[in-house]
Amino acid sequence: MQSLVEESAATEQQTEFNSVISAKRVNVFYGDTQALTNVDLEVPENQITSLIGPSGCGKSTFLRCLNRMNDTVDGCRVEGEILLDGVDIYGPGVDEVLLRARVGMVFQKPNPFPKSIYDNVAYGPRIHGLAANKDELDEMVLTSLEKAGLINEVQNRLHSTGTSLSGGQQQRLCIARALAVQPEIILMDEPCSALDPIATAKVEELIEELKENYSIIIVTHSMQQAARISQKTAFFHLGEVVEVGDTEKIFTSPSDERTQGYITGRFG
């Protein structure tokens, strides 16, 4: 995999499990307002990590640190260290465009481009120069749609507009678009919150399949969803990570009373 920096940095020490992202003492400020405080989080490879917590607790802010989407917000400042395969993504010489190819993102509301289904998926490979010719590009598009569980529904209408699809299909199209640039990590910011239960079930099934080849971090307002699909869960509260661990333990025997209070519905 191509390095984020022009001259590759040496990978730092490995954690006890294979960690693809390591966040250390991350602080985020919007102007004078601190949104995250001393966040430490290790993200395991080829697992689903859920970020849960009340609205406004910093989950999405942290997620957007991982592909530097916060760089686009005026007045936002990020401190601390976020290592991707041992390289600090906020270090000098990091190529943000390459970073966002390696760390794909799927948003809360499906946001297909006003282009054909084919062109939605082909967009990333085209701008990153990943396909040498039309045949390679065709293969990338079809493979990505297949991985996103959408190929059977759209293979005869690839030149129809992406916005003509249903909400659940649009979200899977956006997942296919993220997969087309061959990322290592996929960030998902409440990807099912705008979907009906049937579409949600399809997207959840897809996410579980994708963990075989990708590391996935999902922000979810649904504790049931976190419990169903994730192997690791981090509970955020007031800009801090209160507790992180195996999902089953977080939901059955949390260590912190604030986690217990949120899970049992006493606040949130």
C-alpha positions in Angstrom: 0.0 0.0 0.0 1.3 3.4 -0.9 2.6 5.5 2.0 0.8 8.6 3.2 4.1 10.5 3.2 6.5 11.0 0.4 9.2 9.2 2.3 7.8 6.3 4.3 8.0 6.6 8.1 9.0 3.5 10.0 6.0 1.7 11.7 6.1 2.2 15.4 5.7 -0.5 18.0 2.7 -2.9 17.6 0.1 -3.0 20.3 -1.0 -6.4 21.7 -3.7 -6.8 19.0 -3.2 -5.7 15.5 -4.2 -2.0 15.7 -4.8 -0.2 12.4 -5.4 3.2 14.0 -4.0 4.4 17.3 -5.3 7.7 18.7 -3.3 9.2 21.6 -4.3 12.2 23.7 -6.4 13.7 20.9 -7.9 17.1 21.7 -10.2 19.0 19.3 -11.2 22.6 19.6 -13.8 24.6 17.6 -12.5 28.1 18.3 -12.4 28.4 22.1 -14.8 25.4 22.6 -13.2 22.1 23.4 -15.1 19.2 21.7 -12.7 16.3 22.6 -10.5 15.9 25.6 -7.5 13.5 25.8 -9.1 10.8 23.7 -7.1 7.5 23.5 -8.4 4.8 21.3 -6.9 1.8 19.5 -8.9 0.5 16.5 -8.4 -3.2 15.7 -7.8 -4.4 12.2 -10.7 -6.3 10.4 -13.2 -5.7 13.1 -16.2 -3.3 13.6 -15.7 -0.7 16.2 -18.8 1.2 17.4 -18.7 4.7 18.9 -21.7 5.3 21.1 -22.9 8.1 23.4 -25.4 10.9 23.7 -25.8 13.5 21.0 -23.1 16.1 21.0 -20.6 13.9 23.0 -17.9 14.0 20.3 -18.4 10.7 18.4 -18.7 12.3 14.9 -16.0 14.8 15.7 -13.6 12.0 16.5 -14.6 10.0 13.4 -13.9 13.0 11.2 -10.4 13.4 12.8 -9.5 10.0 11.3 -9.6 11.2 7.7 -8.9 14.9 8.5 -12.4 16.0 7.4 -12.2 18.5 10.3 -9.6 20.3 8.3 -12.4 21.7 6.2 -14.1 23.3 9.3 -13.1 26.9 10.0 -11.6 27.4 13.4 -11.1 23.7 14.1 -7.8 22.7 15.7 -6.7 19.1 16.4 -4.0 18.2 18.9 -2.4 14.9 19.8 -1.4 12.0 17.6 -3.4 9.7 15.3 -1.3 7.0 13.8 -2.4 5.0 10.7 -0.1 2.0 10.2 2.4 3.8 12.4 2.4 7.2 10.5 0.9 10.3 12.2 -1.8 11.5 9.8 -1.4 15.0 11.1 2.4 14.9 10.6 4.3 16.9 8.0 4.2 15.7 4.4 0.9 13.8 4.7 -1.1 13.7 1.5 -4.7 14.4 2.5 -6.1 13.1 -0.8 -4.3 9.8 -0.4 -5.4 9.6 3.2 -9.0 10.0 2.3 -8.6 7.2 -0.3 -7.2 4.9 2.4 -9.8 5.9 5.0 -13.1 6.0 3.2 -16.3 7.6 4.6 -20.0 6.9 4.4 -22.3 9.7 5.7 -25.5 9.7 7.7 -27.6 10.7 4.7 -27.0 8.9 1.4 -25.3 11.4 -0.9 -24.9 10.0 -4.4 -23.5 12.4 -6.9 -25.9 13.7 -9.6 -24.3 11.2 -12.0 -25.0 7.7 -13.3 -24.7 4.7 -11.0 -21.6 3.8 -13.0 -20.0 7.3 -12.7 -20.7 7.4 -9.0 -18.5 4.4 -8.4 -16.0 5.2 -11.1 -15.4 8.7 -9.7 -12.7 7.8 -7.2 -10.7 5.4 -9.4 -10.7 8.1 -12.1 -9.4 11.0 -9.9 -6.8 8.7 -8.3 -5.7 7.2 -11.6 -6.3 3.6 -10.3 -7.5 2.2 -13.7 -5.2 1.9 -16.7 -8.0 1.6 -19.2 -11.7 1.3 -19.6 -11.8 -2.5 -19.0 -10.0 -2.1 -15.7 -12.4 0.7 -14.7 -15.4 -1.4 -15.6 -14.0 -4.3 -13.5 -13.5 -1.9 -10.5 -17.0 -0.6 -10.8 -18.7 -4.0 -11.0 -16.5 -5.5 -8.3 -17.3 -2.6 -5.9 -21.1 -2.9 -6.6 -20.8 -6.6 -6.0 -19.0 -6.0 -2.7 -21.7 -3.5 -1.7 -24.4 -6.1 -2.4 -26.0 -3.9 -5.1 -24.9 -5.5 -8.4 -28.0 -7.7 -8.9 -30.3 -4.7 -8.4 -28.5 -2.3 -10.8 -26.5 -4.3 -13.3 -29.1 -3.5 -16.1 -29.3 0.2 -15.2 -25.8 1.3 -14.6 -26.3 4.5 -16.7 -29.4 5.5 -14.7 -28.9 8.3 -12.2 -27.8 7.3 -8.7 -30.5 9.5 -7.2 -33.2 7.3 -8.8 -32.4 4.5 -6.4 -34.2 3.9 -3.1 -32.7 5.3 0.1 -31.2 1.9 1.1 -29.8 1.4 -2.4 -28.4 4.9 -2.4 -26.5 4.2 0.8 -25.1 0.9 -0.6 -24.1 2.9 -3.7 -22.2 5.3 -1.5 -20.5 2.3 0.2 -19.6 1.0 -3.3 -18.2 4.4 -4.1 -16.0 4.3 -1.0 -14.8 0.7 -1.7 -13.8 1.6 -5.3 -10.6 3.4 -4.2 -9.5 0.3 -2.3 -9.5 1.7 1.3 -8.1 0.0 4.3 -10.6 1.6 6.7 -14.2 2.6 6.3 -15.7 5.3 8.5 -19.5 5.3 8.9 -21.4 8.2 10.5 -24.8 6.8 11.5 -25.2 5.2 8.1 -28.6 3.7 8.8 -30.3 6.6 10.6 -32.2 7.7 7.5 -33.2 4.2 6.4 -36.2 2.0 7.1 -35.8 -1.3 9.1 -35.5 -3.5 6.0 -32.9 -1.3 4.4 -31.1 -1.0 7.7 -30.9 -4.8 8.0 -29.4 -5.1 4.5 -26.8 -2.4 5.3 -25.9 -4.1 8.6 -25.5 -7.4 6.9 -23.2 -5.8 4.3 -21.2 -4.1 7.1 -20.7 -7.5 8.8 -19.5 -9.0 5.5 -17.1 -6.1 4.8 -15.1 -6.6 8.1 -13.5 -9.6 6.5 -11.5 -7.2 4.3 -11.8 -3.8 6.0 -11.5 -2.2 9.4 -14.8 -0.4 10.1 -15.6 2.4 12.6 -19.2 3.2 12.9 -20.9 6.0 14.9 -24.4 4.9 15.8 -27.2 6.3 17.9 -28.6 2.8 18.2 -27.2 0.7 21.0 -29.0 -2.3 19.5 -27.1 -1.8 16.3 -23.8 -1.5 18.1 -24.6 -4.7 20.1 -25.6 -6.6 16.9 -22.7 -5.8 14.6 -19.6 -4.6 16.4 -16.8 -6.4 18.2 -15.5 -3.4 20.0 -17.4 -0.4 21.5 -16.2 2.9 22.8 -18.6 5.0 25.0 -18.1 8.8 24.6 -19.5 11.3 27.1 -18.9 15.1 27.2 -16.0 14.8 24.8 -14.2 12.0 26.6 -13.9 8.3 26.0 -15.3 6.9 29.3 -14.9 3.3 28.5 -13.8 1.1 25.6 -13.7 -2.7 25.3 -15.3 -5.8 23.8 -18.9 -5.0 22.9 -20.3 -7.8 24.9 -18.6 -6.7 28.0 -19.5 -3.0 27.5 -23.2 -4.0 27.2 -23.4 -6.6 29.9 -20.9 -5.6 32.6 -19.5 -2.0 32.0 -16.9 -0.8 34.4 -18.0 2.8 34.6 -21.4 3.9 36.1 -21.8 6.5 33.4 -21.7 3.7 30.8 -24.2 1.7 32.8 -26.4 4.8 33.0 -26.4 5.4 29.3 -27.0 1.8 28.4 -29.9 1.4 30.8 -31.4 4.7 29.5 -31.0 6.7 32.7 -29.5 9.5 30.5 -28.7 10.2 26.9 
